């Protein structure tokens, strides 16, 4: 899993005009929960009732998650948590982890809960994205990749590259760049979950 570190915000003027600006390039947009065994990344509304989404996920981990919960149960609880506490906000999550040696990846919003790596009764090896999709859609459209045979190092490099190319692409767009800062890179296997790149933990 990979995520950038930019956080943007809006400022409203008295005449009704608004400006969007970079709040920080050191935000945490990829976190570990369930005793550091499940990864959650997010995009969308970043500041909610005076707290960052990372802060809210920390509260969610402490108050709602049990160490016995499966990845599926954590994803279901996250959606209920969104609907009950933050239903007026727009946030999209990717939840990933292992249970009984099987990988689980979920896309979670207040309106959708979908396992993205399982179709027609079979595991699917693929890429899952959220956020600024224009660059990735252009880059990978029509490209055939055998994800089932991809080594872990290549998968980590691909995740990092996807975040990096989005940041660099936005640099030349005639609009505010919503992606930026350091890229945090999390590897999750059936044996461990570990940040191999992190702006604080593994710079």
Secondary structure as the mmCIF struct_conf table of DSSP 4:
data_model
#
loop_
_struct_conf.conf_type_id
_struct_conf.id
_struct_conf.beg_label_comp_id
_struct_conf.beg_label_asym_id
_struct_conf.beg_label_seq_id
_struct_conf.end_label_comp_id
_struct_conf.end_label_asym_id
_struct_conf.end_label_seq_id
STRN STRN1 UNK A 2 UNK A 3
STRN STRN2 UNK A 7 UNK A 12
TURN_TY1_P TURN_TY1_P1 UNK A 14 UNK A 15
BEND BEND1 UNK A 16 UNK A 16
STRN STRN3 UNK A 18 UNK A 24
BEND BEND2 UNK A 25 UNK A 25
STRN STRN4 UNK A 30 UNK A 33
TURN_TY1_P TURN_TY1_P2 UNK A 34 UNK A 37
STRN STRN5 UNK A 38 UNK A 44
STRN STRN6 UNK A 47 UNK A 48
TURN_TY1_P TURN_TY1_P3 UNK A 49 UNK A 50
STRN STRN7 UNK A 51 UNK A 52
HELX_RH_AL_P HELX_RH_AL_P1 UNK A 53 UNK A 64
TURN_TY1_P TURN_TY1_P4 UNK A 67 UNK A 68
HELX_RH_AL_P HELX_RH_AL_P2 UNK A 71 UNK A 85
TURN_TY1_P TURN_TY1_P5 UNK A 87 UNK A 88
BEND BEND3 UNK A 89 UNK A 89
STRN STRN8 UNK A 91 UNK A 99
TURN_TY1_P TURN_TY1_P6 UNK A 100 UNK A 101
STRN STRN9 UNK A 102 UNK A 108
BEND BEND4 UNK A 110 UNK A 111
STRN STRN10 UNK A 113 UNK A 115
TURN_TY1_P TURN_TY1_P7 UNK A 116 UNK A 117
STRN STRN11 UNK A 118 UNK A 119
TURN_TY1_P TURN_TY1_P8 UNK A 120 UNK A 121
STRN STRN12 UNK A 122 UNK A 123
BEND BEND5 UNK A 131 UNK A 131
HELX_RH_AL_P HELX_RH_AL_P3 UNK A 134 UNK A 140
TURN_TY1_P TURN_TY1_P9 UNK A 141 UNK A 142
HELX_RH_3T_P HELX_RH_3T_P1 UNK A 147 UNK A 149
HELX_RH_AL_P HELX_RH_AL_P4 UNK A 152 UNK A 171
TURN_TY1_P TURN_TY1_P10 UNK A 172 UNK A 172
BEND BEND6 UNK A 173 UNK A 175
BEND BEND7 UNK A 181 UNK A 181
HELX_LH_PP_P HELX_LH_PP_P1 UNK A 182 UNK A 183
STRN STRN13 UNK A 184 UNK A 188
BEND BEND8 UNK A 190 UNK A 191
STRN STRN14 UNK A 193 UNK A 197
STRN STRN15 UNK A 198 UNK A 198
TURN_TY1_P TURN_TY1_P11 UNK A 199 UNK A 201
STRN STRN16 UNK A 202 UNK A 202
#
